[in-house]
Amino acid sequence: MIRHPIVAGQFYPASASSLEAQVRGFVDETSPKEEVIGLVLPHAGYVYSGAVAGAVISRIQFKDTFIILGPNHTGSGMPFSIMTEGSWETPFGEVEIDSRLGKQLLTKSRHLEEDHVAHSYEHSIEVQLPFLQYFKRDIKIVPIVFSHAIASIYKEIGKEIAEAIKELGAKTVIIASSDMTHYESQEAAKKKDTQAIDAILELDEDKLMRRIGEQNITMCGYVPTVALISAAKELGAKRAELVRYQTSGDVTGDYSAVVGYAGIIIAG
């Protein structure tokens, strides 16, 4: 099946030419490239978070497949939903699902289920694709949407992802799609987001979970991020770097109720 775009013309331009021009304005094609294991990237409208996503993606050496982990904003579908067949369409064309890796992961996992419903109207994976396609049109993806459960399940899925990658010798980058604090003042958002970001930079998923709960940090993709950290450490991650942080207020000038965006690289 083809998963058609649902936020083209809203979160990003619907025409290929306008989209290419907008993405070009956010990336630095001359930036030195580095080997990475995973990324944390925002998924808001490009006018708000595109500069953060572009700064990060400009830095990476591209691989064949991107495993993209997104939160389930809609509540639809199965709790941990993977698509292993078909393609995703954007104004730049279709992105094929890496069926070999997807099916390997589905076979290994005790929690993932084949399901397209959770993906049908979920934007958190879709908005990553045009940035990736801008640099490499023939990428493949494995899309996975996460609902809420207990931390041990998120970590176990992360380890299952790492095992599937190692067993197939797959050349992959894992992306956790997440915005940070939602609709608090600039001061409050930056304070809370710093706490979450510091835990990610320490590659400490348990600390991230604690801080999310104790400080009521409205980071919508903390579940995918926990799974990413767990997978990355199994794949040899030793360090993480905050590439860029900003809020919607930095774009609009309204700092009374902002959304935070962080772009992070995880590497060996």
C-alpha positions, -999 to +999 in steps of 0.1 A: +000+000+000+010+036-004+007+059+026-002+092+012+009+125+029-015+141+053+002+173+063+016+184+029+004+219+024+001+224+062+034+214+079+054+218+047+047+229+011+027+206-011+046+213-043+080+197-049+096+230-060+084+250-030+094+222-007+128+220-021+133+257-018+122+257+018+144+227+028+174+242+010+170+273+032+173+251+064+203+229+055+240+234+052+252+212+023+288+222+030+287+209+066+312+181+074+294+147+076+298+122+104+289+086+112+259+085+135+238+058+152+207+078+159+191+112+160+164+131+179+145+154+155+115+176+159+083+172+139+065+205+139+057+227+109+089+235+091+086+272+097+090+265+134+113+235+136+129+232+102+160+251+112+167+225+139+160+195+117+181+209+089+211+216+112+211+180+123+205+163+090+232+184+074+257+168+097+251+131+090+265+105+067+235+090+050+228+053+052+205+030+032+177+028+058+162+051+085+142+035+113+119+063+123+102+061+157+073+084+163+048+090+190+011+082+185-007+116+186-040+102+173-046+072+195-055+051+165-042+016+158-022-009+178+000+003+207+033-005+189+027-004+152+052-012+124+047-012+087+068-037+068+055-033+033+046-006+009+058+030+005+053+065+019+046+093-005+057+129-003+059+157-028+094+144-036+081+110-045+077+076-028+099+063+000+100+025+000+097+006+033+127-017+040+107-049+041+136-071+049+146-052+080+110-045+090+100-082+089+131-092+108+122-068+135+086-079+135+097-115+139+121-107+168+098-083+188+074-094+215+056-060+212+055-047+177+025-055+155+019-051+118-005-022+115-011+007+091-040+023+110-017+040+136+003+055+107-026+068+085-030+102+102+001+104+123+024+133+112+055+126+133+071+102+108+059+119+077+075+153+084+110+137+086+109+123+051+113+154+029+145+164+048+159+129+042+148+128+006+164+162-001+198+146+005+191+111-008+161+102-028+165+065-027+164+060+011+143+033+027+125+035+060+110+013+087+082+033+104+072+025+139+046+044+160+047+041+198+018+045+223+023+046+261+031+016+283+058+010+309+094+020+305+107-016+303+087-022+271+102+009+254+137-003+264+130-039+252+118-027+218+150-006+216+171-037+222+150-057+197+157-030+171+194-032+178+194-070+175+176-070+142+201-044+128+231-065+140+217-098+127+211-084+092+242-062+092+219-034+082+232+001+075+208+022+094+202+055+113+175+054+140+154+086+144+133+094+174+107+120+163+099+144+192+091+180+200+099+192+235+079+212+260+045+223+247+028+257+254+046+270+284+066+303+287+100+305+270+117+305+304+098+275+317+102+255+285+139+260+283+143+251+320+124+219+316+138+210+282+174+214+295+166+187+321+153+163+294+181+171+270+208+166+296+195+131+303+195+123+266+231+136+263+241+113+292+224+084+272+204+077+304+169+066+294+159+059+331+169+095+340+149+108+311+118+089+322+122+101+358+126+138+348+096+136+324+074+123+353+088+144+381+089+177+363+058+172+341+078+177+309+054+176+279+079+161+255+056+142+231+082+118+218+099+107+250+088+071+244+105+068+210+135+086+225+138+060+253+137+033+227+163+051+206+187+054+236+183+018+245+190+007+209+219+031+204+237+018+235+234-018+222+249-006+189+279+010+206+268+046+213+293+064+235+283+101+231+255+124+222+256+161+211+229+188+211+233+204+177+206+230+180+177+240+203+151+267+198+114+274+205+085+285+184+089+319+202+123+323+185+104+323+152+071+342+161+085+365+188+057+354+211+074+339+242+043+335+263+034+300+252+061+282+232+070+247+219+106+236+222+126+218+195+158+199+200+181+183+175+205+157+189+231+134+174+240+101+190+272+084+178+298+058+187 
